[in-house]
Amino acid sequence: MSKTTLAHLALITAMCIYALSFSLIKEVTPSHIAPLGFVLMRILGAAPLFWLCRLVIRERVDNKDLPRLLLLSVFGVALNQSLFMTGMSRTAPISAGIIMITSPLLVLVIGNIILRERITLTRLSGILLGLAGAALLILTGSSSSREDDALGDLFIFINALSWGTYLVLVKPLMSKYHTVTILSWVFLFGGILVFPFGIQQLSAVEWHTFTGRHWFDVLFVVFGITFVAYLLNTYALSALSPSVVSAYIYLQPLLAAAIALWLGKDVLSWQKIVSALFIFTGVWLASRSTPPRAQ
């Protein structure tokens, strides 16, 4: 199996994990753990796992790359996770979903500026088609009620911008270091940055109020969403461009709908069928190889 095929499979797996994330996170925060406390717990749980993997993958990092790794920790962990958790506690899932699917467009622009990745008509068409499919799926599945405020929406947008910046900035390091090496340092620096802001909220958690379901949610978020999904997303960048990796976000609402259908909590409609066609076609177009920009 080629590295490119493995990268696509890694992204599909990561999107399946993310499709479960919204409901699981909402069951724990902010009712049992405040947002920044939850972020710190995610980092403190995942960081040791990455460093344990370093016992097998022994790789030295050049001192000149440490500033870039620190920058990655800002955009990929500290800002990304903090703004996502805080934004989700203030906004409605429908608003968050619509704002987050702007990420591939942001990545396309950032990648063009930093990596000089060409914005071809095919790739742009694929991203816009996927955007349309995801928006149709989210909007037709929403209710008329709104729980969000402008600040929460702004947090989610900056979170999407932060994640897109991380995907672009981490790409050059993928040809030099193993995925685990990069993430171990990113989460170490991220933990240091988030600790002063999250330790008070984490210390205030009343652990005795947790049920078995709450513990499952926490463990899934720490191990599945934080450890495994970060590994899969970052690994995919070793074979695919940032814009292709980000385009897979369009699968999240589709997979969430598929899970709901499988559990009997939703019904199949023409909107879902059209959305699925748009999304799969869009991801296929976005993932088509792009010739390098002439120097």
Backbone bond lengths (Angstrom), bond angles and torsions (degrees), N, CA, C in turn:
res aa  C-N    CA-C-N  psi(-1)  N-CA   C-N-CA  omega(-1)  CA-C   N-CA-C  phi
1 M - - - 1.464 - - 1.527 109.72 -
2 S 1.324 117.81 131.33 1.458 121.30 -176.21 1.527 111.41 -71.88
3 K 1.334 114.74 160.33 1.462 120.31 179.50 1.529 111.21 -64.16
4 T 1.320 115.76 -34.65 1.466 119.62 178.69 1.525 111.33 -65.10
5 T 1.331 116.65 -42.84 1.468 120.55 177.98 1.521 110.64 -63.19
6 L 1.327 116.52 -42.52 1.470 120.40 177.89 1.527 110.88 -61.81
7 A 1.326 116.44 -37.50 1.463 120.04 179.12 1.528 111.08 -63.97
8 H 1.342 116.78 -42.04 1.467 120.17 178.11 1.535 110.75 -65.40
9 L 1.323 117.42 -41.11 1.471 120.71 177.56 1.521 110.85 -63.76
10 A 1.337 116.50 -38.32 1.467 120.46 178.09 1.519 110.61 -62.03
11 L 1.330 117.05 -41.19 1.463 120.82 -179.91 1.521 112.15 -68.55
12 I 1.330 117.15 -39.34 1.467 120.20 177.84 1.527 109.90 -62.54
13 T 1.334 116.60 -42.41 1.465 120.95 177.73 1.516 110.98 -62.62
14 A 1.339 116.43 -43.45 1.459 120.30 179.30 1.522 111.18 -62.24
15 M 1.333 117.35 -39.87 1.463 120.14 179.93 1.533 111.77 -67.47
16 C 1.343 116.67 -33.30 1.471 119.72 174.79 1.523 110.60 -62.99
17 I 1.323 115.75 -40.12 1.472 120.15 178.02 1.521 110.13 -65.74
18 Y 1.330 116.78 -45.33 1.463 120.53 -179.50 1.524 112.13 -64.81
19 A 1.337 116.98 -31.19 1.461 120.35 -179.32 1.526 111.42 -61.88
20 L 1.329 116.20 -26.88 1.451 121.02 178.65 1.525 113.01 -88.40
21 S 1.336 116.29 -11.36 1.460 120.05 -167.25 1.519 114.10 -69.99
22 F 1.350 117.63 -39.86 1.463 119.53 -171.88 1.522 112.28 -60.80
23 S 1.330 116.83 -47.78 1.464 119.33 -177.82 1.523 111.33 -68.96
24 L 1.333 117.44 -37.42 1.466 120.17 -178.88 1.520 111.15 -67.57
25 I 1.324 116.34 -42.88 1.465 119.65 179.79 1.521 110.63 -65.18
26 K 1.342 117.02 -41.09 1.456 120.90 -178.94 1.530 112.50 -63.31
27 E 1.346 117.77 -26.33 1.455 120.93 179.80 1.527 112.24 -73.53
28 V 1.317 117.01 -17.36 1.475 120.67 -175.15 1.522 112.27 -111.14
29 T 1.324 116.86 -38.49 1.457 120.25 -178.00 1.529 110.44 -121.06
30 P 1.328 117.57 140.26 1.473 127.69 3.84 1.522 114.33 -92.62
31 S 1.331 118.37 8.56 1.467 120.33 -173.96 1.531 113.10 -64.41
32 H 1.339 118.15 -38.23 1.462 120.96 -176.64 1.532 113.22 -113.79
33 I 1.326 116.24 -30.28 1.466 120.73 177.80 1.519 107.90 -135.37
34 A 1.330 116.62 127.75 1.461 120.66 177.25 1.533 109.23 -65.81
35 P 1.340 117.40 152.75 1.474 121.27 -171.63 1.525 115.63 -51.14
36 L 1.337 117.89 -51.58 1.462 119.51 -176.62 1.533 111.59 -70.26
37 G 1.317 116.45 -29.16 1.460 119.80 174.71 1.520 111.03 -66.56
38 F 1.335 115.98 -37.53 1.464 120.68 178.11 1.531 110.52 -67.84
39 V 1.337 115.93 -39.47 1.464 119.92 177.79 1.520 110.54 -60.61
40 L 1.332 116.03 -46.94 1.464 119.67 179.63 1.519 111.04 -62.27
41 M 1.331 117.76 -39.10 1.454 120.82 178.56 1.527 110.73 -64.25
42 R 1.328 117.59 -39.59 1.465 121.07 177.31 1.524 110.86 -60.44
43 I 1.321 115.73 -44.54 1.466 119.99 -178.07 1.525 110.74 -68.76
44 L 1.335 116.62 -45.20 1.469 120.13 -179.43 1.526 111.50 -65.40
45 G 1.328 116.75 -25.91 1.464 119.71 177.82 1.510 112.92 -82.15
46 A 1.352 116.70 -37.81 1.466 120.32 -175.59 1.522 113.37 -85.77
47 A 1.332 117.66 -36.06 1.469 120.51 -176.18 1.535 112.70 -55.89
48 P 1.342 119.52 -47.27 1.476 118.62 178.32 1.528 112.95 -61.37
49 L 1.335 117.49 -30.74 1.466 120.11 178.40 1.526 111.04 -66.25
50 F 1.328 116.04 -41.19 1.467 119.03 177.50 1.530 111.05 -64.69
51 W 1.332 116.40 -40.71 1.467 119.50 -178.62 1.523 111.58 -72.32
52 L 1.328 117.76 -29.82 1.466 119.91 173.56 1.525 110.50 -63.79
53 C 1.330 116.04 -38.35 1.471 119.78 177.30 1.520 111.23 -63.73
54 R 1.335 116.67 -25.73 1.459 119.91 179.30 1.521 112.13 -67.76
55 L 1.335 117.29 -16.79 1.466 119.81 176.41 1.524 110.65 -64.71
56 V 1.330 115.09 -28.49 1.467 120.61 178.02 1.522 110.45 -93.23
57 I 1.326 115.24 -42.63 1.473 120.60 -179.06 1.522 108.11 -98.20
58 R 1.301 116.45 89.46 1.466 122.08 -178.89 1.525 108.84 -89.01
59 E 1.317 115.48 113.83 1.458 120.48 -175.62 1.519 108.65 -147.52
60 R 1.293 116.16 129.48 1.453 121.54 -179.42 1.526 110.07 -88.82
61 V 1.316 116.04 138.74 1.457 121.42 178.89 1.520 109.22 -101.95
62 D 1.327 116.18 131.11 1.463 120.51 177.22 1.529 109.76 -65.56
63 N 1.323 115.75 139.67 1.468 120.31 -179.63 1.528 111.63 -58.75
64 K 1.327 116.85 -31.69 1.461 119.72 -178.29 1.526 112.32 -68.18
65 D 1.358 117.04 -17.78 1.463 120.54 179.71 1.529 113.00 -91.27
66 L 1.324 117.41 -9.80 1.475 120.42 -178.36 1.535 112.34 -62.13
67 P 1.353 119.58 -41.38 1.474 118.08 176.78 1.527 113.14 -59.19
68 R 1.344 117.55 -38.41 1.469 119.70 178.01 1.523 110.43 -66.74
69 L 1.334 117.15 -39.47 1.461 120.73 177.82 1.524 110.80 -64.40
70 L 1.323 116.79 -37.12 1.467 120.34 175.40 1.519 110.27 -63.66
71 L 1.328 116.66 -42.45 1.467 120.81 178.00 1.526 110.62 -63.33
72 L 1.319 116.80 -39.50 1.466 120.93 177.36 1.524 111.08 -63.12
73 S 1.321 116.68 -36.16 1.469 119.83 179.58 1.524 110.93 -67.47
74 V 1.332 116.55 -31.00 1.465 120.52 177.80 1.526 110.02 -67.37
75 F 1.338 116.12 -51.44 1.469 120.03 -175.66 1.522 113.24 -80.65
76 G 1.337 117.77 -35.35 1.454 121.00 -174.25 1.508 115.27 -88.93
77 V 1.341 117.72 -21.26 1.468 120.38 -177.22 1.521 111.71 -126.09
78 A 1.328 117.34 -63.62 1.465 120.40 -171.79 1.528 111.99 -61.63
79 L 1.329 117.19 -59.72 1.470 119.98 -179.67 1.518 111.55 -69.47
80 N 1.324 116.77 -46.96 1.461 121.87 -175.44 1.521 111.69 -56.33
81 Q 1.331 116.59 -56.49 1.459 119.98 -175.50 1.528 112.34 -71.91
82 S 1.338 116.93 -39.85 1.470 119.51 -178.07 1.524 111.33 -64.46
83 L 1.332 116.39 -44.50 1.461 119.53 -179.16 1.521 111.56 -70.63
84 F 1.341 116.93 -34.90 1.464 119.61 178.62 1.525 110.69 -64.81
85 M 1.337 116.68 -49.23 1.468 120.42 -178.69 1.530 111.29 -63.95
86 T 1.329 116.15 -44.91 1.464 119.62 -179.52 1.523 110.98 -67.48
87 G 1.330 116.49 -41.27 1.460 119.83 178.98 1.513 112.55 -64.41
88 M 1.339 116.87 -41.13 1.464 120.62 179.48 1.525 111.82 -63.99
89 S 1.334 117.13 -28.48 1.466 120.02 179.71 1.523 111.84 -77.57
90 R 1.346 117.03 -11.93 1.456 121.00 -176.22 1.526 113.73 -115.51
91 T 1.331 117.20 -14.96 1.453 119.34 -174.71 1.521 110.97 -122.58
92 A 1.322 116.15 167.19 1.457 121.35 178.81 1.527 109.67 -84.08
93 P 1.334 117.49 148.88 1.468 120.24 179.74 1.527 113.22 -55.88
94 I 1.342 117.75 -35.98 1.459 120.57 -179.91 1.519 110.45 -62.40
95 S 1.325 117.77 -43.93 1.463 121.10 179.75 1.520 110.67 -66.29
96 A 1.329 116.07 -43.23 1.466 120.41 179.97 1.525 110.44 -61.44
97 G 1.338 116.31 -42.10 1.458 119.90 -178.89 1.516 112.20 -63.51
98 I 1.330 116.77 -42.59 1.464 120.34 -179.25 1.527 110.88 -65.93
99 I 1.328 116.44 -42.47 1.464 119.87 -178.34 1.525 111.38 -67.61
100 M 1.332 117.18 -39.87 1.465 120.42 -175.87 1.523 112.84 -68.48
101 I 1.337 118.16 -25.14 1.456 118.31 -179.59 1.519 112.10 -78.77
102 T 1.335 116.98 2.37 1.463 119.42 170.11 1.519 110.97 -80.56
103 S 1.327 117.70 -9.75 1.465 121.58 -175.61 1.528 113.84 -55.13
104 P 1.350 120.36 -46.05 1.475 118.80 -179.95 1.523 113.82 -59.55
105 L 1.338 117.30 -35.82 1.458 119.65 177.39 1.525 110.63 -66.34
106 L 1.329 116.48 -39.89 1.459 121.03 177.83 1.525 110.49 -64.60
107 V 1.339 116.24 -41.29 1.458 120.60 179.39 1.521 110.74 -64.03
108 L 1.323 116.56 -39.57 1.464 120.55 179.97 1.528 110.55 -60.19
109 V 1.329 116.32 -42.51 1.463 120.80 179.81 1.525 110.86 -70.30
110 I 1.348 117.00 -46.79 1.466 120.60 -179.03 1.528 110.67 -63.24
111 G 1.345 116.13 -41.54 1.460 120.10 179.05 1.520 111.83 -62.96
112 N 1.328 116.57 -36.30 1.456 120.25 178.04 1.531 111.03 -66.26
113 I 1.334 116.68 -37.05 1.463 121.22 -178.03 1.533 111.54 -75.61
114 I 1.336 116.60 -46.63 1.471 120.39 -172.97 1.521 112.42 -88.16
115 L 1.338 116.93 -48.48 1.467 120.64 -175.71 1.528 112.49 -97.20
116 R 1.323 116.34 -3.75 1.469 121.04 -176.87 1.526 111.04 57.39
117 E 1.339 115.48 37.59 1.458 121.14 176.76 1.520 108.91 -77.16
118 R 1.329 116.50 126.63 1.454 120.70 -175.25 1.532 112.50 -65.24
119 I 1.334 115.36 136.39 1.463 120.95 173.97 1.523 106.74 -94.56
120 T 1.318 116.13 91.25 1.462 120.01 -179.72 1.522 109.98 -83.58
121 L 1.321 115.53 159.03 1.461 120.47 179.21 1.523 110.58 -62.66
122 T 1.352 117.38 -37.86 1.461 120.89 -179.92 1.518 111.16 -63.32
123 R 1.341 116.35 -47.70 1.466 119.96 -178.46 1.519 111.32 -66.81
124 L 1.319 117.21 -42.62 1.465 120.26 178.60 1.519 110.84 -63.12
125 S 1.333 117.12 -40.51 1.468 121.31 178.68 1.525 110.62 -62.92
126 G 1.338 116.51 -41.85 1.456 120.51 178.97 1.513 112.31 -62.41
127 I 1.327 116.50 -43.86 1.464 120.46 -179.39 1.526 110.77 -66.77
128 L 1.327 117.61 -40.95 1.463 120.27 178.56 1.526 111.33 -67.71
129 L 1.344 117.14 -37.23 1.460 120.64 178.17 1.529 110.40 -66.11
130 G 1.334 116.50 -42.71 1.454 119.98 176.48 1.513 111.87 -64.17
131 L 1.324 116.15 -38.60 1.465 121.53 177.01 1.525 110.36 -60.07
132 A 1.325 116.58 -43.98 1.464 120.64 179.59 1.525 111.13 -63.82
133 G 1.331 116.34 -42.77 1.462 120.00 180.00 1.514 112.68 -64.60
134 A 1.331 116.15 -44.10 1.465 120.07 179.91 1.520 110.97 -66.70
135 A 1.341 116.95 -41.27 1.462 120.51 179.25 1.529 110.87 -63.38
136 L 1.339 117.15 -42.12 1.463 121.17 178.29 1.531 110.64 -60.78
137 L 1.325 116.17 -43.07 1.462 120.04 -178.66 1.522 111.44 -65.92
138 I 1.331 116.35 -42.43 1.467 120.53 -178.80 1.524 111.08 -69.54
139 L 1.333 117.05 -45.87 1.459 120.54 -175.95 1.520 112.70 -67.37
140 T 1.334 117.53 -39.26 1.469 119.99 -179.56 1.524 112.01 -76.10
141 G 1.321 116.80 -13.19 1.460 119.42 178.98 1.506 113.00 -101.94
142 S 1.329 116.69 4.55 1.465 120.38 -176.37 1.517 111.44 -92.33
143 S 1.305 114.14 164.63 1.468 120.75 173.90 1.516 108.03 -102.32
144 S 1.296 116.26 172.23 1.464 119.70 -178.35 1.514 112.86 -80.45
145 S 1.313 118.46 -13.03 1.460 121.04 -177.60 1.522 110.01 -77.01
146 R 1.345 115.90 148.44 1.456 121.83 177.77 1.518 108.68 -127.51
147 E 1.344 115.98 133.55 1.454 120.81 179.45 1.519 110.80 -116.11
148 D 1.328 117.52 4.24 1.447 119.95 -168.49 1.519 112.35 -96.27
149 D 1.348 115.05 166.57 1.446 120.80 171.12 1.518 108.45 -131.65
150 A 1.319 116.12 169.45 1.460 120.76 -173.95 1.518 111.65 -62.76
151 L 1.335 117.28 -37.64 1.458 120.25 -178.39 1.524 111.03 -66.32
152 G 1.330 117.15 -40.71 1.460 120.70 177.63 1.519 111.54 -63.06
153 D 1.346 116.82 -41.60 1.458 121.03 177.17 1.525 110.97 -63.12
154 L 1.350 116.30 -39.39 1.464 120.34 179.09 1.521 110.76 -64.32
155 F 1.331 116.92 -40.59 1.471 120.98 178.49 1.530 110.47 -60.49
156 I 1.325 116.80 -43.12 1.463 120.30 -179.22 1.525 110.65 -66.33
157 F 1.333 117.03 -38.52 1.462 119.36 178.98 1.529 111.04 -65.68
158 I 1.335 117.46 -44.71 1.466 119.93 179.07 1.527 110.04 -65.59
159 N 1.342 116.97 -32.67 1.459 120.91 175.55 1.530 110.20 -61.65
160 A 1.338 116.93 -44.40 1.463 120.98 178.60 1.527 110.74 -63.84
161 L 1.323 117.10 -40.74 1.460 121.84 177.94 1.529 110.71 -65.37
162 S 1.330 116.06 -39.83 1.465 120.94 179.55 1.524 111.34 -64.97
163 W 1.337 116.97 -44.60 1.469 120.49 179.43 1.525 110.79 -64.83
164 G 1.314 117.11 -39.54 1.458 120.26 177.72 1.523 111.72 -63.22
165 T 1.321 116.81 -39.31 1.464 121.01 177.44 1.519 110.71 -65.05
166 Y 1.330 116.88 -39.85 1.467 121.22 177.80 1.527 110.77 -60.51
167 L 1.332 116.95 -46.36 1.467 120.44 -178.55 1.524 111.58 -60.02
168 V 1.319 116.59 -37.40 1.463 120.10 -179.52 1.529 111.12 -74.17
169 L 1.337 117.03 -43.76 1.463 120.66 -175.98 1.526 113.07 -70.57
170 V 1.340 117.41 -29.77 1.459 119.94 -176.47 1.524 111.60 -80.33
171 K 1.309 117.65 -19.86 1.464 121.42 -175.83 1.533 113.54 -54.72
172 P 1.336 121.06 -48.25 1.472 119.95 -179.03 1.533 114.20 -60.71
173 L 1.326 117.34 -29.20 1.466 120.12 -178.87 1.517 112.41 -76.43
174 M 1.339 117.46 -18.32 1.462 120.47 -176.36 1.517 112.40 -66.35
175 S 1.335 117.60 -25.15 1.467 120.46 178.58 1.525 111.74 -84.03
176 K 1.324 116.13 -5.06 1.470 120.49 -175.54 1.520 112.93 -113.21
177 Y 1.334 117.32 -34.80 1.465 121.37 -175.32 1.522 111.72 -128.44
178 H 1.331 114.99 159.59 1.460 122.05 173.95 1.528 109.04 -71.55
179 T 1.326 116.23 152.13 1.469 121.53 179.56 1.522 111.98 -54.71
180 V 1.333 116.73 -43.82 1.466 121.06 -178.50 1.525 111.26 -63.38
181 T 1.321 116.58 -38.82 1.465 120.53 179.52 1.521 110.44 -60.66
182 I 1.321 116.28 -46.16 1.464 120.74 -179.27 1.521 111.23 -63.57
183 L 1.335 116.60 -48.19 1.462 120.25 -175.34 1.524 112.57 -69.92
184 S 1.326 117.93 -30.87 1.470 119.40 178.53 1.526 110.39 -62.61
185 W 1.326 116.91 -43.00 1.461 120.26 178.63 1.518 111.68 -73.46
186 V 1.326 117.29 -38.75 1.465 120.65 179.73 1.529 110.65 -61.50
187 F 1.326 116.66 -42.55 1.470 119.31 -179.59 1.523 112.22 -76.03
188 L 1.325 117.78 -29.04 1.467 119.65 175.23 1.523 109.92 -64.47
189 F 1.323 116.52 -51.02 1.462 120.26 177.89 1.525 111.11 -63.97
190 G 1.341 116.67 -39.10 1.459 120.24 179.55 1.519 112.21 -62.08
191 G 1.330 116.21 -40.07 1.459 120.27 178.08 1.518 111.67 -62.80
192 I 1.326 116.76 -40.48 1.469 121.00 179.21 1.526 110.14 -64.33
193 L 1.316 117.06 -39.38 1.463 121.06 -178.69 1.526 112.45 -70.37
194 V 1.328 116.98 -38.97 1.471 120.89 -174.86 1.528 111.93 -84.13
195 F 1.322 118.01 -26.23 1.475 122.02 -173.32 1.535 113.39 -50.26
196 P 1.340 120.11 -50.09 1.476 118.87 -177.44 1.523 113.47 -61.54
197 F 1.331 117.34 -27.13 1.469 121.19 -176.22 1.528 112.81 -91.53
198 G 1.331 117.09 -23.67 1.455 119.55 -174.34 1.509 116.17 -108.27
199 I 1.334 117.87 -13.69 1.465 119.55 -173.00 1.525 112.17 -65.88
200 Q 1.322 117.86 -36.49 1.469 119.50 179.94 1.525 110.96 -65.88
201 Q 1.328 117.22 -42.92 1.459 120.67 178.89 1.521 111.50 -67.25
202 L 1.323 117.28 -38.55 1.460 120.22 178.81 1.522 111.25 -68.08
203 S 1.324 116.79 -37.27 1.468 121.00 179.38 1.525 112.03 -67.95
204 A 1.338 116.37 -22.78 1.467 120.51 -177.22 1.525 112.84 -86.19
205 V 1.336 117.84 -2.82 1.463 120.79 -177.70 1.530 110.57 -67.66
206 E 1.322 116.23 132.81 1.471 121.58 177.41 1.530 107.81 -95.58
207 W 1.315 115.62 89.05 1.462 121.79 -172.63 1.523 112.68 -62.46
208 H 1.341 116.92 -26.71 1.473 119.71 -177.46 1.526 112.25 -68.89
209 T 1.348 117.55 -13.87 1.463 120.43 179.59 1.533 111.78 -86.47
210 F 1.312 116.74 -4.91 1.467 120.52 -177.44 1.526 111.42 -74.72
211 T 1.327 115.27 133.73 1.463 120.62 172.91 1.529 108.59 -93.58
212 G 1.309 116.32 175.86 1.457 120.10 177.14 1.511 111.45 -59.59
213 R 1.331 117.54 -37.47 1.463 121.78 179.02 1.533 110.75 -63.90
214 H 1.336 117.23 -41.22 1.457 120.81 179.42 1.539 110.88 -63.10
215 W 1.338 116.42 -41.86 1.465 119.75 178.90 1.520 111.18 -64.87
216 F 1.336 116.43 -38.11 1.470 119.77 176.57 1.524 110.49 -62.37
217 D 1.348 116.24 -45.11 1.458 120.24 179.75 1.523 111.18 -59.19
218 V 1.334 116.37 -45.04 1.462 120.88 -178.88 1.521 111.00 -63.34
219 L 1.332 116.71 -46.25 1.468 120.77 -179.04 1.524 111.10 -64.41
220 F 1.329 116.99 -38.65 1.458 120.06 178.61 1.516 110.82 -65.81
221 V 1.333 117.26 -41.52 1.462 121.07 179.78 1.530 110.43 -64.62
222 V 1.343 116.76 -44.37 1.468 120.52 -177.91 1.522 111.29 -69.16
223 F 1.336 116.62 -50.78 1.464 119.25 -174.79 1.522 112.30 -82.39
224 G 1.337 117.00 -47.91 1.457 120.55 -175.37 1.513 113.41 -76.64
225 I 1.341 116.33 -59.53 1.459 120.72 -173.27 1.528 111.98 -73.64
226 T 1.337 117.07 -38.11 1.460 119.38 -175.81 1.525 112.32 -88.91
227 F 1.324 117.95 -52.21 1.471 120.79 -175.49 1.531 111.58 -77.38
228 V 1.319 117.32 -59.54 1.467 120.88 -173.34 1.531 111.57 -68.85
229 A 1.335 117.86 -47.64 1.464 120.45 -176.15 1.524 112.01 -64.94
230 Y 1.329 117.39 -38.65 1.466 119.55 175.93 1.522 110.71 -62.50
231 L 1.330 116.73 -41.81 1.459 120.76 177.86 1.524 110.85 -59.41
232 L 1.323 116.29 -47.46 1.459 121.27 -176.32 1.529 111.68 -66.02
233 N 1.328 116.81 -44.08 1.458 120.52 -179.98 1.519 111.99 -63.72
234 T 1.323 115.96 -46.14 1.459 119.71 -177.76 1.524 111.13 -70.26
235 Y 1.341 116.61 -37.01 1.466 119.62 176.97 1.523 111.06 -61.18
236 A 1.324 116.76 -39.50 1.467 120.71 -177.73 1.520 111.74 -60.28
237 L 1.340 116.90 -27.60 1.455 120.69 -179.64 1.523 112.72 -69.68
238 S 1.335 116.98 -13.55 1.462 119.06 177.74 1.523 111.33 -72.56
239 A 1.341 117.04 -17.99 1.466 120.46 -178.63 1.524 113.36 -124.04
240 L 1.336 117.40 -16.81 1.467 120.80 -175.73 1.521 110.41 -124.58
241 S 1.314 116.03 160.98 1.458 120.71 179.28 1.533 109.96 -80.18
242 P 1.351 117.64 158.57 1.463 120.46 178.11 1.529 113.49 -56.39
243 S 1.334 117.79 -37.06 1.471 119.68 -178.51 1.523 111.47 -67.72
244 V 1.334 117.71 -33.33 1.462 120.57 177.17 1.519 110.28 -70.21
245 V 1.331 116.47 -45.40 1.467 120.77 179.18 1.524 110.21 -59.45
246 S 1.321 117.11 -44.15 1.466 119.96 -178.28 1.521 111.77 -68.83
247 A 1.348 117.48 -29.18 1.468 120.34 -179.11 1.520 112.07 -63.46
248 Y 1.319 117.39 -22.87 1.460 120.58 -179.70 1.529 112.55 -68.34
249 I 1.319 117.23 -12.05 1.467 119.55 177.79 1.528 110.20 -61.66
250 Y 1.343 116.66 -24.08 1.463 119.90 179.44 1.524 112.15 -65.57
251 L 1.335 117.11 -20.21 1.460 120.37 179.02 1.524 112.43 -75.17
252 Q 1.336 117.01 -20.14 1.466 119.76 -175.11 1.526 112.77 -58.49
253 P 1.338 120.27 -54.99 1.476 118.40 179.06 1.520 112.72 -63.14
254 L 1.344 116.69 -32.30 1.466 119.94 178.91 1.525 110.98 -66.98
255 L 1.325 116.54 -44.37 1.462 120.52 178.69 1.521 111.25 -67.61
256 A 1.334 116.21 -37.10 1.466 119.70 176.94 1.524 110.52 -61.45
257 A 1.348 116.18 -40.45 1.462 120.30 177.46 1.522 110.82 -66.75
258 A 1.340 116.86 -39.21 1.465 120.47 179.44 1.525 111.15 -63.99
259 I 1.328 116.34 -40.22 1.471 120.58 177.58 1.523 110.26 -63.83
260 A 1.353 115.88 -41.82 1.467 119.91 179.25 1.528 110.64 -64.00
261 L 1.330 116.99 -40.11 1.463 120.56 177.07 1.518 111.10 -63.23
262 W 1.325 116.74 -42.92 1.458 121.90 -179.14 1.532 111.35 -63.27
263 L 1.344 115.56 -36.01 1.461 120.06 179.78 1.523 112.71 -84.53
264 G 1.334 116.47 -1.18 1.458 119.94 179.46 1.512 113.91 76.25
265 K 1.363 117.30 20.13 1.459 121.13 -179.04 1.524 112.10 -100.56
266 D 1.306 116.91 6.10 1.456 121.00 179.25 1.524 108.26 -152.49
267 V 1.331 116.18 169.27 1.467 120.94 179.32 1.527 108.95 -125.96
268 L 1.330 115.36 152.38 1.461 120.60 -179.72 1.522 109.38 -76.89
269 S 1.337 116.54 135.22 1.459 121.49 180.00 1.529 109.14 -135.03
270 W 1.326 115.89 167.58 1.463 118.78 179.60 1.517 111.34 -65.28
271 Q 1.345 116.58 -30.57 1.462 119.17 178.35 1.528 111.35 -62.19
272 K 1.351 115.92 -40.35 1.461 119.68 -179.76 1.528 111.02 -68.06
273 I 1.325 116.60 -36.99 1.463 120.15 179.34 1.534 110.55 -66.71
274 V 1.334 116.38 -45.88 1.467 120.63 178.57 1.526 110.39 -63.52
275 S 1.340 116.53 -42.72 1.461 120.47 178.55 1.513 111.14 -59.56
276 A 1.332 116.55 -43.48 1.461 120.77 -179.52 1.533 110.88 -61.75
277 L 1.329 116.47 -42.88 1.465 120.02 178.37 1.527 111.34 -63.21
278 F 1.328 116.57 -43.64 1.466 120.85 178.69 1.523 110.78 -61.66
279 I 1.338 116.16 -46.20 1.466 120.32 -174.83 1.522 111.24 -66.94
280 F 1.326 117.25 -48.87 1.463 119.63 -178.59 1.529 111.38 -64.06
281 T 1.336 116.84 -39.83 1.463 119.82 177.47 1.523 110.72 -66.37
282 G 1.330 115.75 -40.81 1.462 120.01 179.63 1.516 112.79 -63.94
283 V 1.330 117.18 -44.49 1.472 120.78 178.80 1.525 110.14 -64.58
284 W 1.339 116.97 -38.24 1.468 120.03 178.82 1.524 111.08 -64.31
285 L 1.323 117.28 -43.84 1.461 120.43 178.81 1.522 111.33 -66.04
286 A 1.336 116.71 -41.40 1.467 120.48 -178.83 1.515 112.16 -66.52
287 S 1.336 117.13 -28.12 1.461 120.67 -176.25 1.519 113.48 -89.08
288 R 1.336 117.01 -1.74 1.462 119.20 177.55 1.516 109.90 -66.72
289 S 1.322 116.33 140.56 1.463 121.32 -174.37 1.522 110.89 -59.62
290 T 1.324 114.04 143.04 1.459 120.75 179.93 1.519 109.27 -116.63
291 P 1.319 118.62 128.20 1.449 119.61 177.86 1.505 111.80 -64.74
292 P 1.327 118.67 146.23 1.452 120.70 -178.60 1.519 112.04 -64.56
293 R 1.299 115.17 151.40 1.478 120.35 179.02 1.524 109.54 -70.34
294 A 1.293 116.10 136.11 1.464 120.29 179.27 1.516 110.25 -64.72
295 Q 1.321 116.00 139.04 1.456 121.16 -177.97 1.537 109.90 -88.66
